[in-house]
Amino acid sequence: MRAPISIVIPTLNAAGELPACLATLMEGIDAGLIRELIVSDGGSDDATLTIAAEVGATVVTGATGRGAQLIKGAEAAAGDWILFLHADSQLSEGWSDVVAAHLAGGAAGYFDLGFRAGGVMSRVVAGWANLRSRLFWLPYGDQGLLISRTRYDAIGGYQDIPLMEDVAMARALGRDLVRMDVVIATSAERYQKGGWLRRGSRNLWTLARYFMGVPPETLAKAYRKR
């Protein structure tokens, strides 16, 4: 029996983060879970593609944009399940046992968020993200998404939009999203540069505007301008 999971990672100049992400996937290979690794690149000009080639990943390339890159990666995936991850995310030790048990249930799944940073604010922001996910079934992309190919195709996959593709996916899945008891640790660089409170507030405001019907294209322009 072939391994069930295709890993899809969208990248853009991710050479600094990708190796550590890939290292945490090794236990999934040892456990017979991972069928293939697909790196969906949006135009990197650093060593990202070299790193991907060195580990035997399938590389697909296209226009920059996480939604479009996720779609392209999924199109190349041959597994019965797809695990979407960000390049700066690292799964905690023991994740493969939890994921293997989860597959039997058939539901889509996500992980608890953590930051690779100390301090009170990192715990507060991660705590809010995890609470939001449990209460409203609204995990973001940096919490990963494990979904069967059947379910992915049934809901139409990711949307090719410049922002909020992860929120749109979460809303499409709704209560079918199940928390997996694994921490996925992501980079805190953007929060550290922009300020934990400021960036958190901006993200919340962007989410609120999306729910009010503001088009993702408008949100993306405002987000990048700031």
C-alpha positions in Angstrom: 0.0 0.0 0.0 1.4 3.4 -1.0 1.8 6.1 1.6 -1.4 8.2 1.8 -0.2 11.9 2.2 1.1 14.4 -0.3 2.8 17.4 1.4 2.3 20.7 -0.4 4.4 23.7 0.6 4.0 27.1 -1.1 7.3 29.0 -1.2 8.8 32.3 -2.1 12.4 32.9 -1.2 12.1 30.4 1.7 15.6 29.1 1.8 16.2 30.4 5.3 13.2 28.5 6.8 12.5 25.5 4.5 15.3 23.1 5.7 14.0 23.2 9.3 10.4 22.6 8.1 11.5 19.6 6.0 13.5 18.2 8.8 10.4 17.9 11.0 8.7 15.9 8.2 11.3 13.0 8.4 9.4 11.1 11.0 6.4 11.0 8.7 8.6 9.4 6.0 9.8 6.9 8.6 6.3 6.1 9.6 5.2 5.4 6.0 2.8 8.4 5.9 4.4 10.6 3.3 4.0 9.7 -0.4 5.6 12.8 -1.9 6.7 16.4 -1.2 5.5 19.1 -3.6 7.0 22.5 -3.4 4.9 25.1 -5.2 7.1 28.1 -5.9 6.0 31.6 -6.8 9.3 32.9 -8.3 12.1 32.4 -5.7 15.5 33.9 -6.6 17.3 32.4 -3.6 18.3 28.8 -2.9 14.7 27.5 -2.3 14.5 25.4 -5.5 18.0 24.0 -4.9 16.9 22.9 -1.4 13.7 21.4 -2.8 15.7 19.4 -5.5 18.2 18.1 -3.0 15.4 16.4 -0.9 13.7 15.0 -4.0 10.7 17.2 -4.0 8.5 17.7 -7.0 8.7 21.4 -7.9 5.9 23.3 -9.6 6.2 26.9 -10.5 3.8 29.7 -11.3 2.8 33.2 -10.5 3.3 34.6 -7.0 0.3 34.3 -4.7 -0.4 31.8 -2.0 -3.9 30.8 -3.2 -2.7 30.2 -6.7 0.4 28.3 -5.4 -1.7 26.1 -3.2 -4.0 25.2 -6.1 -1.1 24.4 -8.3 0.5 22.2 -5.6 -2.8 20.3 -5.1 -3.2 19.7 -8.8 0.2 17.9 -8.8 -0.6 15.9 -5.7 -1.3 12.1 -6.1 -2.0 11.2 -2.5 -5.3 10.2 -1.0 -4.7 13.0 1.5 -3.0 16.4 1.2 -1.2 18.2 4.0 -0.7 21.9 3.3 2.1 23.5 5.3 3.8 26.9 5.3 7.6 26.9 4.7 8.3 28.6 8.0 6.3 26.0 10.1 7.7 23.2 12.0 5.7 20.2 13.3 6.4 19.1 16.9 7.9 15.7 17.6 5.3 12.9 17.6 3.1 14.5 15.0 3.1 11.4 12.8 1.3 9.2 15.4 -1.4 11.8 15.8 -1.9 12.2 12.1 -1.9 8.5 11.5 -4.8 8.1 14.0 -6.6 11.1 12.5 -6.7 9.6 9.0 -9.1 6.9 10.1 -11.8 9.4 10.9 -11.9 11.0 7.5 -12.4 14.6 8.6 -10.1 17.5 7.7 -7.7 18.5 10.4 -5.5 21.4 11.7 -2.8 21.8 14.3 -2.5 24.1 17.4 -0.4 27.2 16.7 2.8 28.1 18.5 5.5 30.6 17.9 9.3 30.1 17.9 9.7 33.0 20.2 9.5 33.6 23.9 7.6 36.2 25.8 4.0 36.8 27.0 2.8 38.2 23.7 3.7 35.2 21.7 1.7 33.0 24.0 -1.3 35.4 24.0 -1.4 35.6 20.2 -1.0 31.8 19.8 -3.7 31.3 22.5 -6.1 33.5 20.7 -5.5 31.7 17.4 -6.1 28.4 19.0 -9.3 29.6 20.8 -10.6 31.1 17.5 -10.0 27.8 15.8 -11.9 25.8 18.4 -14.8 28.2 18.9 -15.4 29.3 15.3 -13.7 26.5 13.2 -11.4 29.1 11.8 -7.7 28.1 11.7 -5.4 30.0 9.5 -2.9 28.6 7.0 0.0 28.6 9.4 -1.9 26.0 11.4 -1.6 23.6 8.5 -4.5 21.8 6.8 -4.8 18.0 6.4 -7.6 17.1 4.0 -8.6 14.1 1.9 -8.4 14.5 -1.8 -12.1 13.5 -2.0 -13.2 16.3 0.3 -10.8 18.9 -1.2 -12.3 18.3 -4.7 -15.9 18.2 -3.3 -15.6 21.8 -1.9 -13.7 23.1 -4.9 -10.3 23.4 -3.3 -8.6 26.7 -2.5 -9.7 29.9 -4.1 -7.3 31.8 -6.3 -7.6 35.1 -4.3 -4.7 37.3 -3.2 -5.6 37.1 0.5 -7.9 35.1 2.9 -7.6 31.9 0.9 -7.1 30.0 4.2 -10.2 31.7 5.8 -12.3 30.9 2.7 -11.2 27.2 3.0 -12.0 27.1 6.7 -15.5 28.5 6.1 -16.1 26.0 3.4 -15.2 23.1 5.7 -16.9 24.5 8.8 -17.5 21.9 11.5 -15.8 19.3 9.4 -12.5 20.8 10.7 -11.1 18.8 13.6 -8.2 19.9 15.9 -5.2 17.5 16.0 -3.3 17.5 19.2 0.0 18.7 17.8 1.7 22.0 18.0 3.0 23.6 14.8 5.6 26.2 15.6 5.8 29.1 13.1 8.2 32.0 12.7 7.5 35.1 14.8 9.5 37.4 12.6 6.6 39.3 11.1 5.2 40.0 14.6 8.5 40.9 16.0 9.1 43.4 13.2 5.6 44.9 13.1 4.8 44.6 16.8 2.7 41.9 18.3 -0.2 44.1 19.2 -0.2 46.1 16.0 0.0 43.2 13.7 -2.5 41.2 15.6 -4.9 44.1 15.5 -4.4 44.6 11.8 -5.1 40.9 11.2 -8.3 41.0 13.2 -9.5 44.1 11.4 -8.7 42.5 8.0 -10.7 39.4 9.0 -13.6 41.6 10.1 -13.6 43.5 6.8 -13.5 40.2 4.9 -16.6 39.0 6.8 -18.3 42.3 6.0 -17.9 41.5 2.3 -14.8 43.6 1.3 -13.2 41.9 -1.7 -9.9 40.1 -1.1 -8.3 42.2 -3.8 -9.1 45.4 -1.8 -7.9 43.8 1.4 -4.7 42.6 -0.2 -3.8 46.1 -1.4 -4.4 47.7 2.0 -2.5 44.9 3.8 0.6 45.3 1.6 0.5 49.1 1.8 0.7 48.9 5.6 
